[in-house]
C-alpha cells in the first residue's frame, strides 16, 4: 500500500464490507459495499480518462459529505489527477481565486445552488471545462454523465495510469482558509497523507467491527485523512444527515467513535446541562453533585475516596450521558481548535474518552494526539505520532519535521521557503511546550499574541477558552494590542440567558438579543461572570472593558474560518466602532 487509492483495495482484500458507507435517505439508512464502491470508482476513473482528464489535471470537489465524494476522490487519484477539495460555504472571490490559481479543469458540486453559483463564475474561471452536480435536479448535468463513455476505456488503460504514480507524487492541493489574505494551496503527496494514516492506526480505539459517524467536512484534511484511516481499518462509515440531526443520528448509529471540533462538544455539554436544569429534588442534587465532581477530575493523582465517589456518579448519572451518545462510544477525537480543559475533565469523568489532538493542513494533518495506549493529559494535545519530530524554538514556536510535512505551497515558493527552513523544519506559527517531557501543550498562536502599551504580553486564545467556560458567554474575542489594557467583544449565550431569566422570574419584556444585551440585570450578571474569570489573571491581563454583541460571529459573515477560528483582523475592522468605544475613556 503505497498510494492513497490503494486503501479501498486493502479493505476489499482484508475486510470486505457490506456497509462500507451508509447514508440516510427518506428516513432509511442505505448502504454501499466495498465491491460496489470500487465498481463506481472504476467507472468514474474510465469516464474521466474518456473526457480527456490527464495526469496533473485538477479536479475540484465542492460538496457536503457523501460516498460519491470519496469515489470521485479515489478515481481521480488513480488516473494521476490532482484533487482540489473546496468548502461549500466560501465567498465567490475565494472560489475564483482557487479555481484560477489551481486551474481546475473539472468540478463536481453537491447541489443545484452550488452548481448555479459556480456556473455563474465560469466566465471568470477560464480553465473550467466540465461542471457537474452529485444530485439529480432539473436539467443540471449529473456527475454520472462522467460515466457515459467509460466503456471506451479498458481496465489496462487505468492500470497503466496507476502503475506510473509514485507515493511521492502530488495527490491533492488543499486551500487553507487562513485568517487574512488569499487562501494558500497546500500541496500534499500520497506519502504525506498515507504516512499520517499509518502513524495513527495504533491511536484508534476501533477495528473492522466498528461503526464511525462522520459529519465534519471531508474537504478538511482532518476528516479526509480519517476517512482513509477508517477505510484502511475496515470501519463502517455512517454519514450524519446534518449538524442539526447529529444527536438523533448518534442514537441510531450507536457509533464506537466520531470526530468533533470543540464547538460541537461545547454544544453537547450545554444540552446535557440544560437537561439537568430541568430536574427537581434529589435527582437535580445528584446531577449537579456529579458535575462538580467531574470538574475536579484528573487522569492521574486521584484519591481512593474520589474514585469511590466517581464510581457512584458514573453509575447513577454519567451512564445516562453515555446513553445519549449511543452507549457504545469508545472515543471522541477533538481537533482543529483548543478544547476547554473543563470539558475534557467532564467527559473523561463520565467515562467518555476524549482524545484531543493537534495538527495543521501543512502536516497532513496530525502531529500529536492523546490516546489510551500512551496516556492522556488534560490540557495537552498528547504525544507525537510515529516518525514525527518536534522541537521548540527559542521564542516558543513549535517546529515540525517528518514524512507528513507538505511538499510546499502551490505557486508560492517564497512562502514555502519562509515556513519550511533549510533543515526541513516546518514553522507552525503555534507556541507550545512539552509536559512531562512528552505531552505537547499548545499555548497560543504566535501571530495572535500581542502587547499592551505597557509592554505586557497577552495570550488571547488561552483567555478566550477560559472565559467561554461561563455558561453566559457564547463567544469572545480578546483585544487590546497597543492599548492600555485588554478589552473584549462578547457574544452572550442568549438561549441560556433566556432560560436563566425565566427560572429567576426576571420580568424582562424585550427578550430579543438586542433587548437582552441592553437589560441592566443581564449586563450586571455578565459583569459578575467577567469579574469571576478575571481572577485567574494578573492585573495587566484582566479584561477591563468590553462590548456585548447581539449576534454570533459566523462563517457566512466572514468572521470565522470554516473550522470556526476567529478572523481577528476582519472582526476588528467590522466592529471598529465598538472597539473604539471600549478604548474611549
C-alpha positions, 0 to 999 in steps of 0.5 A: 500500500503505497498510494492513497487509492490503494486503501479501498483495495486493502479493505476489499482484500482484508475486510470486505464490507457490506456497509462500507458507507451508509447514508440516510435517505427518506428516513432509511439508512442505505448502504454501499459495499466495498465491491460496489464502491470500487465498481463506481470508482472504476467507472468514474476513473474510465469516464474521466480518462474518456473526457480527456482528464490527464495526469496533473489535471485538477479536479475540484470537489465542492460538496457536503459529505457523501460516498460519491465524494470519496469515489470521485476522490479515489478515481481521480487519484488513480488516473494521476489527477490532482484533487482540489477539495473546496468548502461549500460555504466560501465567498465567490472571490475565494472560489475564483481565486482557487479555481484560477490559481489551481486551474481546475479543469473539472468540478463536481458540486453537491447541489443545484445552488452550488452548481448555479453559483459556480456556473455563474463564475465560469466566465471568470474561471477560464480553465473550467471545462466540465461542471457537474452536480452529485444530485439529480435536479432539473436539467443540471448535468449529473456527475454520472454523465462522467460515466457515459463513455467509460466503456471506451476505456479498458481496465489496462488503460487505468492500470497503466495510469496507476502503475506510473504514480509514485507515493511521492507524487502530488495527490491533492492541493488543499486551500487553507482558509487562513485568517487574512489574505488569499487562501494558500494551496497546500500541496500534499503527496500520497506519502504525506497523507498515507504516512499520517494514516499509518502513524495513527492506526495504533491511536484508534480505539476501533477495528473492522467491527466498528461503526464511525459517524462522520459529519465534519467536512471531508474537504478538511484534511482532518476528516479526509485523512480519517476517512482513509484511516477508517477505510484502511481499518475496515470501519463502517462509515455512517454519514450524519444527515446534518449538524442539526440531526447529529444527536438523533443520528448518534442514537441510531448509529450507536457509533464506537467513535466520531470526530468533533471540533470543540464547538460541537462538544461545547454544544453537547455539554450545554444540552446535557446541562440544560437537561439537568436544569430541568430536574427537581429534588434529589435527582437535580442534587445528584446531577449537579453533585456529579458535575462538580465532581467531574470538574475536579477530575484528573487522569492521574493523582486521584484519591481512593475516596474520589474514585469511590465517589466517581464510581457512584456518579458514573453509575447513577448519572454519567451512564445516562450521558453515555446513553445519549451518545449511543452507549457504545462510544469508545472515543471522541477525537477533538481537533482543529481548535483548543478544547476547554480543559473543563470539558475534557475533565467532564467527559473523561469523568463520565467515562467518555474518552476524549482524545484531543489532538493537534495538527495543521493542513501543512502536516497532513494533518496530525502531529500529536494526539492523546490516546489510551495506549500512551496516556492522556493529559488534560490540557495537552494535545498528547504525544507525537505520532510515529516518525514525527519530530518536534522541537521548540524554538527559542521564542516558543514556536513549535517546529515540525519535521517528518514524512507528513510535512507538505511538499510546499505551497502551490505557486508560492515558493517564497512562502514555502521557503519562509515556513519550511527552513533549510533543515526541513523544519516546518514553522507552525506559527503555534507556541507550545511546550512539552509536559512531562517531557512528552505531552505537547501543550499548545499555548497560543498562536504566535501571530495572535499574541500581542502587547499592551502599551505597557509592554505586557504580553497577552495570550488571547486564545488561552483567555478566550477558552477560559472565559467561554467556560461561563455558561453566559458567554457564547463567544469572545474575542480578546483585544487590546494590542497597543492599548492600555489594557485588554478589552473584549467583544462578547457574544452572550449565550442568549438561549441560556440567558433566556432560560436563566431569566425565566427560572429567576422570574426576571420580568424582562419584556424585550427578550430579543438579543438586542433587548437582552444585551441592553437589560441592566440585570443581564449586563450586571450578571455578565459583569459578575461572570467577567469579574469571576474569570478575571481572577485567574489573571494578573492585573495587566491581563484582566479584561477591563472593558468590553462590548456585548454583541447581539449576534454570533460571529459566523462563517457566512459573515466572514468572521470565522474560518470554516473550522470556526477560528476567529478572523481577528483582523476582519472582526476588528475592522467590522466592529471598529466602532465598538472597539473604539468605544471600549478604548474611549475613556 
